[in-house]
Amino acid sequence: MSIFNYSAFTYGHTTTENNQWINFSENGVDELSAQLPIGSVTLDNYANRVAQAMNEVGTLNYTCTVNRETLKLTIQGDSEFELYVTNGTNVSISAYGLMGFTTNRSGASSYESDVISGFVYEPQTPLQRYVDFQDNVRSNQSSVNESASGVVEVVSFGQVETMECEIPLITDITPQLYIKENSNGVSDARNFLIYAITKSPIEFIPNYTNGNKANNITECILESTPEDRNGTAFKLKEQYARKLVGYYTTGLLTFRKLK
């Protein structure tokens, strides 16, 4: 089947030793250094990690939330605090870039990031050959045993839900009449897939339209591609057979639900 809404994927929230520090102050004098754990998570979990790291060294009961319309983070404390975005001790290996903050902040108890946290990939058309997670379910590591009397026993360890889709008509060509214009369409798709084949968690948003961006978000990983059943390789195929030079497709992708 096809999906008739435009969808999106959020991704890119990987912490390494080069972007794991948050320098801030609660009194304008003493610098605090919060350290994020290394690893890849989804956007929501990244926000939770930011709050947890700041609360481990601070005292202002910090929260970090995601604005689903803008994909910006908001950090809030019980009273005023300062963010040392450009002049902290660990500025060269700080988390602020991935968090979306580009300037120092002071004089308030709540700050919204300047730009989005991480990245969002928006396919230029509705997804094709789409099968939703709830319609694509199998038992995990199941085995079927039949006794001599004919009694059948199924042993499994939960269920696996997967979503299938094809991302067609990926292009840099402008102007367009019927699909979203994106002069970086090919590189945007390529960057998303390069991240996805690392098996890092991403968010899938099936209906990415105004007023609905927070609905039905699913955390998942790339399960398989036409090039690799383990989902660690991809190929953008130019659609010569359809006489669509400059237009690419991913082939059928499968994403596995994480929770």
Secondary structure as the mmCIF struct_conf table of DSSP 4:
data_model
#
loop_
_struct_conf.conf_type_id
_struct_conf.id
_struct_conf.beg_label_comp_id
_struct_conf.beg_label_asym_id
_struct_conf.beg_label_seq_id
_struct_conf.end_label_comp_id
_struct_conf.end_label_asym_id
_struct_conf.end_label_seq_id
BEND BEND1 ASN A 5 ASN A 5
STRN STRN1 ALA A 8 TYR A 11
STRN STRN2 THR A 14 THR A 15
TURN_TY1_P TURN_TY1_P1 GLU A 17 ASN A 18
BEND BEND2 ASN A 19 ASN A 19
STRN STRN3 TRP A 21 SER A 25
BEND BEND3 GLU A 26 ASP A 30
STRN STRN4 GLU A 31 GLN A 35
HELX_LH_PP_P HELX_LH_PP_P1 LEU A 36 PRO A 37
BEND BEND4 ILE A 38 ILE A 38
STRN STRN5 GLY A 39 SER A 40
HELX_RH_AL_P HELX_RH_AL_P1 LEU A 43 VAL A 57
BEND BEND5 THR A 59 LEU A 60
STRN STRN6 THR A 63 ASN A 67
TURN_TY1_P TURN_TY1_P2 ARG A 68 LEU A 71
STRN STRN7 LYS A 72 LEU A 83
TURN_TY1_P TURN_TY1_P3 VAL A 85 ASN A 87
BEND BEND6 GLY A 88 GLY A 88
TURN_TY1_P TURN_TY1_P4 THR A 89 ASN A 90
HELX_RH_3T_P HELX_RH_3T_P1 VAL A 91 ILE A 93
STRN STRN8 SER A 94 SER A 94
BEND BEND7 ALA A 95 ALA A 95
HELX_RH_AL_P HELX_RH_AL_P2 TYR A 96 MET A 99
TURN_TY1_P TURN_TY1_P5 GLY A 100 GLY A 100
BEND BEND8 THR A 103 THR A 103
STRN STRN9 ARG A 105 GLU A 112
BEND BEND9 ASP A 114 VAL A 115
BEND BEND10 SER A 117 GLY A 118
STRN STRN10 PHE A 119 TYR A 121
BEND BEND11 GLN A 124 THR A 125
STRN STRN11 GLN A 128 VAL A 131
HELX_RH_3T_P HELX_RH_3T_P2 PHE A 133 ASP A 135
BEND BEND12 ASN A 136 ASN A 136
STRN STRN12 VAL A 137 SER A 139
TURN_TY1_P TURN_TY1_P6 ASN A 140 GLN A 141
STRN STRN13 SER A 143 GLU A 146
TURN_TY1_P TURN_TY1_P7 ALA A 148 SER A 149
STRN STRN14 VAL A 152 VAL A 155
STRN STRN15 GLN A 159 GLU A 166
STRN STRN16 ILE A 170 ILE A 170
BEND BEND13 LEU A 177 ILE A 179
TURN_TY1_P TURN_TY1_P8 SER A 183 ASN A 184
HELX_RH_AL_P HELX_RH_AL_P3 GLY A 185 ALA A 196
TURN_TY1_P TURN_TY1_P9 ILE A 197 LYS A 199
STRN STRN17 ILE A 202 ILE A 205
BEND BEND14 PRO A 206 PRO A 206
BEND BEND15 THR A 209 THR A 209
TURN_TY1_P TURN_TY1_P10 ASN A 210 GLY A 211
TURN_TY1_P TURN_TY1_P11 LYS A 213 ASN A 216
STRN STRN18 THR A 218 SER A 224
STRN STRN19 THR A 225 THR A 225
TURN_TY1_P TURN_TY1_P12 PRO A 226 GLU A 227
STRN STRN20 ASP A 228 ASP A 228
TURN_TY1_P TURN_TY1_P13 ARG A 229 ASN A 230
BEND BEND16 GLY A 231 GLY A 231
HELX_LH_PP_P HELX_LH_PP_P2 LEU A 236 LEU A 236
STRN STRN21 LYS A 237 GLN A 239
TURN_TY1_P TURN_TY1_P14 TYR A 240 LYS A 243
STRN STRN22 LEU A 244 THR A 249
STRN STRN23 LEU A 252 LYS A 257
#
